[in-house]
Structures are given as C-alpha cells and as structure tokens.
Amino acid sequence: MQAIFQNFGIYVHVPFCAKSCGYCRFYKRAPAAGDMDAYALAVENELELLRRENGGNVPRPDTMFWGGGTPSSLSERHIERLAKILEPVLPKKEWTVEVSPTGLSAAKLSLLNDVGVTRISMGVQSFSEKTLNTLGRAHSLKATMDAIEKIDAAAFENFSIDLIFGSPGQTMDEWEFDIKKAASMPVNHISAYCLEFESGTSCCAGRAAESEYAKREREGDFLETAMELLPSLGFKQYEISNYSKPGGECLHNLSTWNMAEWIGLGPSAASQWRGLRRRSAPSFEEWQKGVLNGSPAYEDIVELDDEEMFSSALIFGLRMNAGVDMAEISARFPKADAAKYADTLEFLRTQGLLEFRGNIVRLTKEGRLVADSVAVELL
C-alpha cells in the first residue's frame, strides 16, 4: 500500500462542554474541578506514547484541528498550556479551533491568535431565537452576534460558522433567513448540517409521526435550498455539508476525505496512522488511565489494507464536489479490486446519481441529495 495522501494531520479532542445538547453525538462532559489540568497532563503523555510508537518522532503536521466538546471552554491558562505541549507538532499550513458563542472573550481570542491559530469555527446553528431554544442551545442570538464581532476584530485568516437545518417546526423561510444571515457575516466558510439526535433518529423531518419518506423529502428540500442559495451568495459547495469563498476550504477536512493520515489526541479521538485506524475510548477516565499507565485504551481497531483504503477513498471522496479520480486511487492502492465497483457505479450513473468525466467519478446534484444512500450502495 502506498503512502496515504500527502498531508498529515493532528486532531485534538477537547471533551468539555458546559451544557450537553441533545442532538450532539460527540463525546463530551461537563468539566469538574481539576479536569482541565488532568486533561492537559494526559494529552502530554499520549503524545509522548505516540512519539515512542513511531521510533521517537511524530511528524510535524500540515493541519491541526481542536474539536469537541467545546475547545473554547478551556481557560486561557489551559489553552496556553495545551499549545505549549503541542509546540513540537504545531501545523505548517492550518490550525482550526472550534468555539462556542458563550464564554468567548476578546482575551481568549487574542491568545489563540498569538499561539498561531489560523481558523476559527463557531457553532452558531441558527440566527433564530426560536430555533436555538428548540435545539436547547446554551447561547442566545445576542451572544452569537457579540462573538462574531469579537472574532472579526481578532482578524483570523479564516472564520467558519456552522448551521443546522431540520429543527422540529423550522420552516423553509426560517432556513433561508439563516443562510442569508450567515452569508452576510464576516466569514469565508459555512457548514450546513442536518439535525440528528443522539438516539440516531433523524429529526430532519420534524415530528416522529411523519412517514420516513416525508422525513427524507423534507430533509432533501432543506439541503437543496442550501445547495442553491449559498453559491448565489458567494459560497461554493465543495463537500456535501461545506461551502466556502475561494481559498476558504478547510484543509484538515479535505485531507480526511482524501484518506490522509492523522493522529487523534484525547478521549474518543480517532487516528488513521501507520496502517491502522483506531479510536481512543470515549471515556475521560478510561482514556486518562490508559495513557498515564502507558497502555492506551483503543477501540474499533482496523488494519488498513488496499481494499479498505480504496473503499474509504471512493466513498468519502464522493462527498466532495470534485469527485474521485479512479486512476489516482487505483495507483495509490494497487492491490484493491477496483473492478468490483464497476457495475454499481454504472447502475448509479443510469439512475442519474453519478456522472463520469474521464477518470473522474462525481455525484450529480441529485446524487448529492442522497449521498448517504449512494455510500450504502458502494459498501
């Protein structure tokens, strides 16, 4: 198997949230006294264990992403400490930190700027107080607008905001308002995600009594509106859920969809590195105990051969509007049986969901509306 894509990334999972949102499926917890110090110490130990595992070295990454949880829930002291711990592996190209509108001070943003962060990604979710209340968000619209003003003043290289569609009772007019309001903000990247609660039940259709067909139809209507409206406002779709102005694409996520290598630090963080895909235990205590004892607790361990990587590169690559270069991924993973996908790809093309342009296979507009179903066909 050839080297996995050219970029290398580091993902740092910060598991702390002041309030748990019902729709969020990422591992998080409310921080108790001493948790942030314990977290920093464990990350330091985990990085050292990974360094030893790789013969004493962890390469300096192209990109770094602090996700969560809510990384901005860290105090200024703990942001500074975490950045110091990661100083030997700070990224060459892009450093993203997710933030929440609440508790985001100008001093904290100044510190993030000073340590080298290049991209701020804020979970706005909606510019409607009604929708924020339905989602159970801790922040108000005023907090959102105040945070946007502070981030704009801090002048980061890139500023992204997340929106969520499909909240119960949300109308199309309200969704269009959210899109237009977001596009009018001083941002160069917008992500638009469909609401799903932790139970795994999609709420994109609103009420549970609606049929599955009606639910998916409503979900598609919201997605199609974003796909049509955001480009007209200057934000080109480059992945199913992501839109940017020219040059505003998230490099870390692009590397992930292209099946790059990355290591994850923190509880529940996934890694794809040195021929293995694995995830740290989604438990603060179990993760902490493992790394402090020199025996990390990993789950979902998969050995990455050419078949697995070809399949992942095809399925995740199709999420990008640019599509997949079949010749390129065949060269990267030469032992994979690319021919076994031919009939399925042709079937999807006859259904109007895929199009072929030379070696490039990409989703049509109709295909992007049902991208998850396309992925299932290719599994």
C-alpha positions in Angstrom: 0.0 0.0 0.0 1.4 3.4 -1.0 1.6 6.3 1.4 -1.9 7.6 2.3 -2.3 11.0 0.6 0.4 13.6 1.1 -1.0 15.6 4.1 -0.7 14.6 7.7 -3.0 16.0 10.4 -3.5 16.0 14.2 -6.9 16.1 15.7 -7.2 17.1 19.4 -10.5 16.2 21.1 -11.4 18.6 23.9 -14.3 16.9 25.7 -15.6 19.7 27.9 -19.0 21.3 27.4 -20.8 23.5 29.9 -24.1 22.1 28.6 -24.9 18.9 26.6 -27.0 19.4 23.5 -29.4 16.5 22.8 -28.5 16.4 19.1 -24.7 16.2 19.5 -23.3 12.7 19.2 -19.7 13.6 20.0 -18.2 12.5 23.4 -18.3 15.3 25.9 -18.8 16.0 29.7 -19.2 19.0 32.0 -15.7 19.7 33.5 -15.3 19.0 37.2 -12.6 20.6 39.4 -9.2 19.6 38.2 -10.4 18.1 35.0 -8.6 20.6 32.7 -5.3 20.0 34.4 -5.8 16.3 34.3 -6.7 16.6 30.6 -3.5 18.5 29.7 -1.3 16.1 31.5 -2.9 13.1 29.8 -2.5 14.7 26.3 1.1 15.3 27.1 1.6 11.7 28.0 -0.4 10.5 25.0 1.7 12.5 22.6 4.9 11.0 24.2 3.5 7.5 23.8 2.7 8.1 20.1 6.2 9.5 19.7 7.8 6.3 21.1 5.5 4.2 19.0 6.9 5.9 15.9 10.6 5.5 16.8 10.8 8.7 18.8 9.2 11.0 16.4 5.8 12.4 15.5 6.0 14.3 12.2 5.1 18.0 12.2 1.6 18.0 10.7 0.2 20.0 7.8 -3.0 20.7 9.7 -4.3 20.6 13.3 -7.9 20.7 14.4 -9.1 21.2 18.0 -12.7 19.9 18.2 -15.0 18.8 20.9 -16.8 19.2 23.0 -16.0 22.9 23.2 -12.3 23.7 23.0 -13.1 27.4 23.9 -14.3 26.1 27.2 -10.7 25.8 28.2 -9.4 28.6 30.3 -6.7 30.9 28.9 -4.2 29.2 31.1 -5.1 25.8 29.8 -5.2 26.9 26.2 -1.7 28.2 26.7 -0.6 25.0 28.4 -2.1 22.8 25.7 -0.4 24.9 22.9 2.9 24.6 24.8 2.5 20.8 25.0 1.8 20.6 21.3 4.5 23.1 20.3 6.8 20.5 18.7 4.0 19.4 16.4 2.2 22.7 15.6 0.9 22.7 12.0 2.6 24.0 8.9 -0.5 25.1 7.0 -3.7 25.4 9.0 -4.8 25.3 12.7 -8.5 25.2 13.4 -10.2 25.6 16.8 -13.9 25.2 17.4 -15.6 27.7 19.7 -19.0 28.4 21.1 -20.5 31.9 21.4 -20.7 31.6 25.2 -17.6 32.5 27.3 -15.6 33.7 24.3 -13.6 36.7 25.4 -11.5 39.0 23.4 -8.5 38.0 25.5 -9.1 34.3 24.7 -9.3 35.0 21.0 -6.1 37.2 21.2 -4.3 34.2 22.9 -5.5 31.8 20.1 -4.2 34.3 17.6 -0.9 34.6 19.4 -0.2 30.9 19.5 -0.8 30.5 15.8 -4.4 29.5 15.2 -5.5 30.3 11.6 -9.1 29.2 11.5 -12.0 29.7 14.0 -15.1 27.5 13.6 -18.1 28.6 15.6 -21.3 26.6 16.2 -23.9 29.3 15.5 -26.6 26.7 14.5 -29.2 29.3 13.9 -29.9 33.1 13.9 -33.4 32.4 15.2 -34.1 32.5 19.0 -37.0 30.1 18.4 -34.7 27.5 16.7 -31.9 28.0 19.3 -34.5 27.3 22.1 -35.8 24.2 20.2 -32.2 22.9 19.9 -31.6 23.5 23.5 -28.6 25.7 22.8 -27.0 27.5 25.8 -26.3 30.7 23.8 -28.6 33.5 22.8 -28.7 35.3 19.5 -27.1 38.3 21.2 -24.2 36.1 22.4 -23.8 34.9 18.8 -23.6 38.4 17.4 -21.3 39.6 20.1 -19.0 36.6 19.5 -18.9 37.2 15.7 -17.9 40.8 16.3 -15.1 39.7 18.6 -13.8 37.1 16.1 -14.0 39.6 13.3 -12.0 42.1 15.3 -9.3 39.4 16.0 -8.8 39.0 12.2 -8.1 35.3 11.9 -7.1 34.1 8.4 -10.3 32.0 8.2 -13.6 32.2 10.0 -16.3 29.5 9.6 -19.7 29.1 11.1 -21.9 26.0 11.4 -25.7 26.0 10.8 -28.2 23.2 11.5 -31.3 22.6 9.5 -34.3 20.4 10.2 -35.1 21.5 13.7 -38.7 20.5 14.6 -41.0 23.2 13.5 -38.4 25.0 11.4 -39.9 26.5 8.2 -38.2 26.9 4.9 -38.4 30.7 5.2 -36.6 30.5 8.6 -33.9 28.3 7.0 -33.4 30.7 4.1 -33.1 33.5 6.6 -30.4 31.6 8.5 -28.5 31.1 5.2 -28.7 34.7 4.1 -27.8 36.0 7.6 -24.8 33.7 7.8 -23.6 34.8 4.3 -23.8 38.4 5.4 -21.4 37.8 8.3 -17.6 38.4 8.0 -17.0 34.7 7.3 -15.4 32.8 4.4 -16.8 29.3 5.2 -20.2 27.9 6.1 -21.2 24.4 7.1 -24.8 23.3 6.9 -25.7 20.1 8.7 -28.9 18.1 9.1 -30.1 17.7 12.7 -29.9 14.2 14.2 -30.4 13.4 17.8 -28.1 11.1 19.8 -30.7 8.3 19.5 -29.8 8.1 15.9 -33.3 9.2 14.9 -33.2 11.9 12.2 -35.2 14.9 13.1 -34.8 16.5 9.7 -38.4 15.8 9.1 -39.6 17.3 12.3 -42.3 15.2 14.1 -41.8 11.5 14.6 -45.3 10.8 13.3 -44.2 11.7 9.8 -43.5 8.9 7.4 -39.9 8.0 6.6 -40.5 9.2 3.0 -41.9 12.5 4.1 -39.0 12.9 6.5 -36.4 12.3 3.9 -38.2 14.5 1.4 -38.2 17.4 3.8 -34.5 16.8 4.6 -33.8 16.9 0.9 -35.7 20.2 0.5 -33.6 21.9 3.1 -30.4 20.6 1.7 -31.4 21.6 -1.8 -32.1 25.1 -0.7 -28.7 25.4 0.8 -27.1 24.0 -2.4 -28.9 26.6 -4.5 -28.8 29.6 -2.2 -25.3 29.6 -0.7 -23.5 29.6 -4.1 -25.6 32.5 -5.2 -24.3 34.3 -2.1 -20.7 33.6 -2.9 -20.2 30.3 -1.0 -19.4 27.5 -3.4 -20.3 24.0 -2.3 -17.1 21.8 -2.2 -18.5 18.9 0.0 -22.0 17.8 0.9 -22.2 19.9 4.0 -19.5 22.5 3.4 -19.4 25.8 1.4 -16.7 28.4 1.1 -15.5 31.5 -0.6 -12.4 31.0 -2.9 -9.5 29.8 -0.8 -11.6 29.3 2.3 -11.9 25.5 2.2 -10.9 23.6 5.4 -7.7 21.8 4.6 -7.9 19.5 7.6 -11.3 18.1 6.5 -10.1 17.9 2.8 -7.3 15.7 4.0 -9.6 13.5 5.9 -12.0 13.0 2.9 -8.9 12.2 0.8 -7.9 9.5 3.2 -4.8 11.2 4.6 -3.0 10.1 7.7 -3.8 11.7 11.1 -3.4 11.0 14.7 -6.1 11.8 17.3 -5.4 13.0 20.9 -7.9 13.0 23.7 -10.8 10.7 24.6 -12.8 9.3 21.7 -10.3 10.8 19.2 -9.8 8.6 16.1 -6.5 8.0 14.3 -5.5 6.7 10.9 -1.8 6.2 11.0 0.9 3.7 10.1 -1.5 1.2 8.7 -4.1 1.3 11.5 -7.4 3.0 12.1 -8.4 3.1 15.7 -10.3 5.2 18.3 -9.5 6.1 21.9 -12.0 5.0 24.5 -14.9 7.5 24.7 -14.5 7.8 28.4 -12.4 10.5 30.1 -11.4 8.2 33.0 -10.6 5.2 30.8 -8.6 7.3 28.3 -6.7 9.1 31.1 -5.9 5.9 33.0 -4.6 4.2 29.8 -2.3 6.9 28.7 -0.9 7.6 32.2 -0.2 3.9 32.6 1.4 3.6 29.2 -1.3 1.3 27.8 -3.8 3.4 25.8 -7.4 2.1 25.6 -8.2 1.8 21.9 -11.4 0.6 20.3 -12.6 -0.1 16.7 -9.1 -1.1 15.6 -8.9 -1.8 11.8 -5.9 -2.9 9.8 -5.7 -0.8 6.7 -5.0 -2.8 3.5 -5.5 -1.6 0.0 -9.1 -2.9 -0.2 -10.2 -1.0 2.9 -8.4 2.2 1.8 -9.7 2.1 -1.8 -13.3 1.7 -0.5 -12.9 4.5 2.0 -11.3 6.8 -0.6 -14.1 6.2 -3.0 -17.0 6.6 -0.5 -15.6 9.6 1.3 -14.2 11.1 -1.9 -17.6 11.1 -3.5 -18.7 13.5 -0.8 -16.6 16.2 -2.4 -18.0 18.0 -5.4 -14.7 17.5 -7.3 -15.4 13.7 -7.1 -12.9 10.9 -7.2 -10.1 10.2 -9.7 -10.4 6.5 -10.1 -7.0 6.2 -11.8 -5.3 8.0 -8.9 -6.8 5.9 -6.1 -6.1 2.8 -8.1 -2.5 3.8 -8.2 -2.4 4.6 -4.5 -4.0 1.3 -3.6 -2.9 -1.1 -6.4 -3.8 -4.3 -4.6 -7.5 -3.3 -4.4 -10.0 -4.9 -6.8 -11.3 -1.7 -8.4 -13.3 -3.7 -11.0 -15.7 -5.0 -8.4 -17.2 -1.5 -8.1 -17.8 -1.1 -11.9 -21.3 -2.5 -12.0 -22.5 -0.5 -9.0 -21.0 2.7 -10.3 -22.7 2.2 -13.7 -26.0 1.4 -12.1 -25.8 4.7 -10.1 -24.9 6.5 -13.3 -28.0 5.2 -15.0 -30.1 6.4 -12.1 -28.8 9.9 -12.6 -26.8 9.9 -9.3 -23.3 9.8 -10.7 -21.5 11.2 -13.7 -18.2 10.1 -15.3 -15.8 12.6 -16.8 -12.7 10.7 -18.0 -11.2 9.1 -14.9 -13.3 11.3 -12.6 -16.5 10.0 -10.9 -18.6 12.5 -9.1 -22.1 12.8 -7.7 -24.7 14.8 -9.7 -26.9 17.3 -7.9 -29.4 14.6 -7.4 -26.7 12.3 -6.1 -25.6 14.8 -3.5 -29.1 15.0 -2.2 -29.0 11.2 -1.4 -25.3 10.8 -0.8 -25.7 8.5 2.2 -27.8 6.1 0.1 -25.1 6.2 -2.6 -22.5 5.3 0.1 -24.6 2.3 1.2 -24.7 1.0 -2.4 -20.9 1.1 -2.5 -20.3 -0.7 0.8 
